[in-house]
Amino acid sequence: MKRVFLGLSLIFIGLLASVVVYLLTWRFAHEEVPFQAGVKGAKAEVYFSVLRTARHSFYLNPYFKSGDPQDPERTKDRERVSKLAGSGAHDSKTKRPINDGLPIPVRLTIIRLSHDLPETIHDKVYIEHELEGWALNHYLKLIVHYKLDAGQYQARIEALDDIPLLQTVPIRFDVHVAHDRL
């Protein structure tokens, strides 16, 4: 009887350990850094680890004033940033975005860091960024969803044009697992 109990206990502990390891491999430290998207030549970079192959989202997040939603200054700032971010609406026939907002030319470079030599796995210019969503104090402008294998990475973004309208908008470069697109 003790052997059966011991055997079942070991199986249970093994299963529990497997579940914990599985859940930890999906955990990703969301990375977001300031980025001067309206200043030509401005750069931002993040370093992150991927524990399990998954699609990752790369965003430009324009921020507006936070605080009381009834505050006229906050409302005015949100409306100003909203015009730059776009509507997020799509054409019912073609499913293409109708208004992507202000074009923001950027170069996104993703580098896989290894013990030997770093390897550039993605280096592309993006101009139009679809509005994918919003939060309490910012919008989410999608650059790209990109599948990454387990490993260490550096993502670098560079502004390619001077855009005076963006120079007064706080923008953050954002990287995280695209949970809905695994």
N, C-alpha and C positions, 0 to 999 in steps of 0.2 A: 504494500500500500504506500509506504514511504517512497519507494522507487518510482511509482506511477506519479505521485504528487511532485517529486523532484523533477521528473521528466517533463511533466506538463508545465511546471514553473519555468524550466529552462526554455521551453518552446515559447511560452508567453513573453519572457524577457527578450528573447531573440526577435520576436515579432515587434515588440514595443521599440526595441533599439532600431529596427529597420524603418519603422514609421517615423521616428525622430530624425534619423539620418535623411530620409526622403524629404521631410518638411524643411529641414535646415538647408538642403540643397536648393530649394525654391526661394529661399530668403535672399533678397538682394538689397543692398544698401543704396537706396534711391540717391542719386547724385544730382545736385543742382548748383550752378555757379553763376555769378554775375557776368554779363556779356554786353559790351557796348556795340550793339548791332548797327547803330547809325553812324559809326566812326570807321571809315575805311582803314583796313589793316589791323583793327582791334581783334584780339584773339582770346579765347578761353579754352581751358582743357580740364578734363576730369580723368582720373584713374579709377578703375573699378575691376572687381573680380566677378567672373561668371563661373558658378559652380556646376551648372548643368546647361546643356544646349537649350537655348530659348530665343525667341524673338524679343528684341529690345526696341523701345521707342526713343526717338531723339526729337526733342521739342525746342522751340523758342517760346518762352512764356513772358508776354508783355504784362506788366503789373500796373494796377491803378491803386489809388488811395484806399486803404482799408478803414474800417470804423463804422459808424452809424449809417445804415443804408438811407436814412432820411436826411442826412447832411447834404446840403446843396453842393458844397465843394467836392465831396466824394462822388456825387451823381454826375457832376460836370466832368470830372476826371475820368470816370468809368465810361461815359459816352464818348469822350475824346479817344480813349484807347480802343474802345469798341469799333470805331470807324477804321482805325488802323488794322485791327485784327480781322475784320471781315464778318460776314453774316453766318457762315457755316451752312447756308442753304444750298440745295442741289437741284439741278434741272430734273424734273420728273421723268423725262424720256431718256436722256443720256446718262443720268446719274452723276454728271460732272458738277463740280462746285460752280456756283453762280458768282460769288463774290469772295475771293481769297484775301481781300484787304490789300494793304500796301505791300508791293513786292519787296522782299528783303533778300538780296543776293548774298549767299554765304557759301563757303567751301567747308564741307564736313569731311574730316579724315579720321578713320578708325584704324588704330595700329594694335596688332596683337604683339604683346611683349613676351619674349621667350628668353631662355638662358643664352641662346646663341645670338641671333640678331633680331631686332624688332622687324615685323613684317607689316607693311601697309596693306590692309585687306579691303579698304574702301576709301576712295578719294574722289569726291564728286561735288559739282556746283549745283546748288538748289536756289531757285528764285521765288517760286510761288509756294506758299505753305498753307495748307488747308486748315481752317479752324476746326479742331476736333472736339473742343469742349471748353469749359470755363469752371472756375472755382470762386470762392468768396472774394478774392482780390486779384485774380489774374485769368488770362485766357491761355489756351494750349494750342499753339500753332505747330502742327506736325511737320517735321522735316522728312523723316523716313522711319519705317519699321525695318529692322535688320536682324537676321538670325545670326547669333554668335554661339560658337562652341565654348566648352569649358576652357578657362584660361584667364590671363591677366590682360587688361586692355587700357589703352589711352584713347580718348575721343577728343578731337580738337576741332574747334570751329573758328572761322575767320570771316570778318565782315569784308565784303568786296566793294562797297560803295559808301560814300558819304550820304546819309539820309537825314537832313536836318529835323524832319518831323519826329524821328525816333530818338534823337539825342536828348530829349527830355522825358523819355519813357524808360523806367527801369525794366530791363529785360534779363531773364536768366536762361541759360542753356541747361537743359534737363535731360537726364538719361535714366531710364528704368525699364524693368521687365514689362513687356506688353502682355499682361495676364490674359487678356481676351483674344490674343492672337498666337497662342502657343501651338 
